[in-house]
């Protein structure tokens, strides 16, 4: 099942992320895919704000991982630079700890991702309009998406 949400402004993107943040629990994993400029980092910043994180959240492109403290610990990963890497980087400790994890370019570590997760693809329609395709993988994420769509 894939759910589609179309937003027409930056504010609607932020609102969607804030609503999702209210539903998140420890160990939740969200993967984000989308072209450069699609809005992955903007979405993640608003998600972090919804988790009570007050620090500036920006893309961890050069460090791969940034961690933040809020209502729940928050892991923000950008694994773009890990293409063709076969190293075991200890994903289990991240994904099965107390934190919520958001992974940009997650298809590059597909084999290391938790079996259950919320996969989100963001497509840029025009300057302000974005299409979010949400694919819940597992019962927890199906329920989460049902709540989000209310």
Order of alpha helices (4+ residues) and beta strands (2+ residues): beta-alpha-beta-alpha-beta-beta-alpha-beta-beta-beta-alpha
